[in-house]
Amino acid sequence: MLRPAILSLLIATQAATASSNCGADAMLVFDGSGSMAEIGLEASTPRIIDARTAIARALPQVEAFRDLGLLVYGPGALGGCANIDLRFAPEPRAADKIIRAVDALAPGGMTPLSASVAQAAEVLK
């Protein structure tokens, strides 16, 4: 069963796609840090499995309305909080590309969330 937070993400994403002003480009900032390999409090699978499931369900619906890009933080060779990887800027019909990239991730590293969101915002400028 999906966790409530992921279920909320799906509902919010579906509601957003129904809105008439949601055609702007969007960046998905994905947590690929080591904590995603852990099993959550109310789950029996690692967090990354739930996140992959949510993305696979939501993004095919979203891509019809928005160009999507992907930025991943966590895994990589740099270590610490320097592992921020801009995979690609928003492009049309990117759901499958994002799903493949997320499915291929091996969680690891730290959580440079603020710096990742700032970098994604720069891409959207």
Residue frames as qw, qx, qy, qz and C-alpha x, y, z in Angstrom:
[[0.000, 0.889, 0.459, 0.000, 0.00, 0.00, 0.00],
 [0.380, 0.562, -0.042, 0.734, 1.25, 3.50, -0.77],
 [0.331, -0.318, -0.478, 0.749, 2.19, 5.73, 2.10],
 [0.081, 0.844, 0.474, -0.238, -0.12, 8.69, 2.79],
 [0.126, -0.714, 0.211, 0.656, 2.49, 11.24, 1.65],
 [0.166, -0.125, 0.757, 0.619, 2.94, 9.55, -1.70],
 [0.135, 0.582, 0.796, 0.099, -0.79, 9.13, -2.11],
 [0.005, -0.846, -0.236, 0.478, -1.15, 12.86, -1.41],
 [0.159, -0.473, 0.499, 0.709, 1.44, 13.58, -4.09],
 [0.172, 0.218, 0.857, 0.433, -0.54, 11.53, -6.59],
 [0.066, 0.764, 0.631, -0.120, -3.80, 13.29, -5.74],
 [0.089, -0.795, 0.019, 0.599, -2.18, 16.73, -5.90],
 [0.196, -0.274, 0.659, 0.673, -0.53, 15.90, -9.21],
 [0.151, 0.431, 0.838, 0.300, -3.78, 14.66, -10.72],
 [0.012, 0.848, 0.437, -0.301, -5.62, 17.74, -9.49],
 [0.164, -0.654, 0.260, 0.691, -2.91, 19.99, -10.94],
 [0.228, 0.005, 0.762, 0.607, -3.18, 18.38, -14.36],
 [0.113, 0.669, 0.729, 0.091, -6.86, 19.27, -14.42],
 [0.107, -0.787, -0.156, 0.587, -6.09, 22.94, -13.82],
 [0.588, 0.767, 0.210, 0.149, -5.95, 25.23, -16.87],
 [0.104, 0.939, -0.301, 0.129, -2.81, 27.10, -15.76],
 [0.741, -0.492, 0.445, 0.104, -0.46, 24.19, -15.18],
 [0.835, 0.530, 0.058, 0.133, 1.36, 24.24, -18.50],
 [0.009, -0.901, 0.431, -0.052, 4.60, 25.70, -17.19],
 [0.642, 0.365, -0.647, 0.188, 7.81, 23.71, -17.28],
 [0.732, -0.614, 0.159, -0.248, 8.57, 21.70, -14.14],
 [0.340, 0.506, -0.762, 0.217, 11.60, 20.10, -12.57],
 [0.892, -0.380, -0.212, -0.119, 11.37, 16.91, -10.54],
 [0.018, 0.667, -0.651, 0.362, 13.93, 17.03, -7.71],
 [0.907, -0.136, -0.360, -0.170, 14.37, 13.39, -6.77],
 [0.473, -0.677, 0.519, -0.220, 15.80, 12.16, -3.47],
 [0.871, 0.260, -0.416, 0.015, 18.29, 9.43, -4.32],
 [0.105, -0.672, 0.602, -0.418, 20.07, 9.67, -0.96],
 [0.243, 0.168, -0.935, 0.194, 20.95, 6.73, 1.25],
 [0.365, 0.074, 0.618, -0.693, 17.79, 7.13, 3.32],
 [0.687, 0.257, -0.212, -0.646, 15.74, 6.05, 0.30],
 [0.517, 0.197, -0.831, -0.054, 17.14, 2.53, 0.72],
 [0.102, -0.059, 0.782, -0.611, 15.66, 2.36, 4.24],
 [0.249, -0.469, -0.812, -0.241, 12.30, 0.88, 5.07],
 [0.218, -0.470, 0.045, -0.854, 9.84, 3.44, 6.40],
 [0.270, -0.162, 0.686, -0.656, 7.95, 3.19, 9.68],
 [0.675, 0.234, 0.461, -0.527, 4.68, 1.94, 8.22],
 [0.696, 0.543, -0.323, -0.341, 5.98, 0.03, 5.20],
 [0.886, -0.205, 0.404, 0.105, 7.61, -3.24, 4.28],
 [0.750, 0.458, 0.192, 0.437, 9.54, -1.97, 1.26],
 [0.456, -0.219, -0.002, 0.862, 12.34, 0.57, 0.85],
 [0.142, 0.716, 0.231, -0.643, 11.26, 4.17, 0.37],
 [0.039, 0.406, -0.554, -0.726, 12.66, 4.27, -3.16],
 [0.083, 0.253, 0.930, 0.255, 10.19, 1.57, -4.24],
 [0.091, 0.729, 0.591, -0.334, 7.27, 3.74, -3.10],
 [0.030, 0.694, -0.146, -0.705, 8.76, 6.79, -4.83],
 [0.058, -0.161, 0.791, 0.587, 9.28, 4.85, -8.08],
 [0.103, 0.475, 0.873, 0.043, 5.68, 3.64, -7.94],
 [0.073, 0.783, 0.346, -0.512, 4.34, 7.16, -7.41],
 [0.000, 0.561, -0.410, -0.719, 6.41, 8.56, -10.27],
 [0.086, 0.035, 0.893, 0.439, 5.37, 5.78, -12.64],
 [0.092, 0.620, 0.773, -0.099, 1.71, 6.47, -11.84],
 [0.012, 0.828, 0.258, -0.498, 1.75, 10.26, -11.90],
 [0.177, -0.521, 0.386, 0.740, 4.21, 11.41, -14.56],
 [0.225, 0.232, 0.786, 0.527, 2.53, 9.89, -17.63],
 [0.027, 0.809, 0.588, -0.001, -0.49, 12.03, -16.80],
 [0.228, -0.816, -0.027, 0.530, 1.55, 15.15, -16.07],
 [0.411, -0.223, 0.515, 0.718, 3.67, 15.07, -19.24],
 [0.256, 0.606, 0.652, 0.377, 0.66, 15.90, -21.38],
 [0.111, -0.950, -0.288, -0.041, 0.47, 19.29, -19.65],
 [0.272, -0.907, 0.289, 0.143, 4.08, 20.15, -18.81],
 [0.666, 0.524, -0.473, 0.240, 7.59, 19.75, -20.10],
 [0.792, -0.607, 0.062, -0.024, 9.49, 17.92, -17.35],
 [0.408, 0.651, -0.572, 0.286, 13.12, 17.86, -16.24],
 [0.894, -0.374, -0.241, 0.058, 14.99, 15.80, -13.67],
 [0.110, 0.693, -0.554, 0.448, 17.52, 16.63, -10.99],
 [0.879, -0.284, -0.382, 0.032, 18.72, 13.87, -8.64],
 [0.078, -0.751, 0.514, -0.408, 20.54, 14.32, -5.37],
 [0.841, -0.400, 0.314, -0.186, 22.32, 11.76, -3.22],
 [0.915, -0.026, 0.313, 0.254, 24.12, 9.06, -5.20],
 [0.518, 0.829, -0.140, 0.160, 27.40, 9.75, -6.96],
 [0.812, 0.127, -0.260, 0.506, 31.14, 9.90, -6.70],
 [0.125, 0.688, -0.173, 0.693, 31.52, 13.34, -5.15],
 [0.479, -0.249, -0.698, 0.471, 30.44, 12.40, -1.63],
 [0.090, -0.287, -0.411, 0.860, 28.91, 14.53, 1.07],
 [0.316, 0.698, 0.474, -0.435, 26.39, 17.11, -0.03],
 [0.038, 0.533, -0.444, -0.719, 28.02, 17.77, -3.41],
 [0.199, 0.114, 0.917, 0.326, 26.13, 15.03, -5.23],
 [0.441, 0.610, 0.316, -0.577, 23.60, 17.02, -7.22],
 [0.326, -0.034, 0.765, 0.555, 23.07, 15.73, -10.73],
 [0.491, 0.513, 0.050, -0.702, 21.04, 17.72, -13.25],
 [0.593, 0.121, 0.769, 0.206, 19.99, 14.90, -15.55],
 [0.227, 0.340, 0.551, 0.727, 18.16, 17.15, -18.02],
 [0.179, 0.159, 0.151, -0.959, 16.21, 20.40, -18.27],
 [0.581, 0.390, 0.529, -0.481, 12.48, 20.30, -19.01],
 [0.116, 0.210, -0.729, -0.641, 11.62, 18.65, -22.30],
 [0.719, 0.036, -0.108, -0.686, 8.43, 17.35, -23.88],
 [0.937, 0.004, -0.254, -0.240, 7.18, 13.81, -23.20],
 [0.201, 0.597, -0.696, 0.345, 9.85, 13.14, -20.56],
 [0.781, -0.388, 0.243, -0.425, 7.92, 10.76, -18.28],
 [0.989, 0.088, -0.096, 0.066, 9.49, 7.56, -19.63],
 [0.519, 0.559, -0.388, 0.517, 12.96, 9.10, -19.51],
 [0.298, -0.591, 0.431, -0.614, 12.45, 10.12, -15.87],
 [0.918, -0.230, 0.127, -0.298, 10.99, 6.74, -14.91],
 [0.897, 0.276, -0.245, 0.241, 13.97, 4.91, -16.47],
 [0.268, 0.606, -0.442, 0.605, 16.45, 7.19, -14.70],
 [0.526, -0.503, 0.372, -0.576, 14.78, 6.77, -11.30],
 [0.985, -0.060, -0.007, -0.162, 14.47, 3.00, -11.77],
 [0.786, 0.388, -0.322, 0.358, 18.23, 2.81, -12.43],
 [0.106, -0.765, 0.375, -0.513, 19.22, 4.69, -9.25],
 [0.716, -0.200, -0.588, 0.320, 21.05, 2.98, -6.43],
 [0.323, -0.912, -0.091, -0.236, 20.35, 5.15, -3.36],
 [0.748, -0.152, -0.222, 0.606, 23.37, 6.56, -1.58],
 [0.295, 0.349, -0.043, 0.888, 24.97, 9.71, -0.30],
 [0.076, -0.301, -0.497, 0.810, 23.68, 12.65, 1.66],
 [0.133, 0.733, 0.666, 0.044, 20.66, 14.96, 1.30],
 [0.207, -0.195, 0.052, 0.957, 21.52, 18.37, -0.22],
 [0.189, 0.665, 0.722, 0.013, 17.84, 19.24, -0.59],
 [0.020, 0.872, 0.158, -0.462, 18.05, 23.05, -0.38],
 [0.143, -0.539, 0.534, 0.636, 20.91, 23.31, -2.87],
 [0.266, 0.186, 0.875, 0.359, 19.12, 20.89, -5.21],
 [0.178, 0.784, 0.583, -0.120, 15.89, 22.89, -5.19],
 [0.049, -0.819, 0.116, 0.560, 17.88, 26.11, -5.77],
 [0.210, -0.290, 0.724, 0.589, 19.63, 24.53, -8.75],
 [0.244, 0.455, 0.833, 0.198, 16.34, 23.28, -10.18],
 [0.095, 0.867, 0.339, -0.352, 14.88, 26.79, -9.81],
 [0.128, -0.630, 0.409, 0.647, 17.84, 28.19, -11.78],
 [0.256, 0.078, 0.848, 0.457, 17.10, 25.76, -14.60],
 [0.159, 0.681, 0.715, 0.003, 13.51, 27.01, -14.71],
 [0.031, -0.721, -0.026, 0.692, 14.54, 30.67, -14.99]]
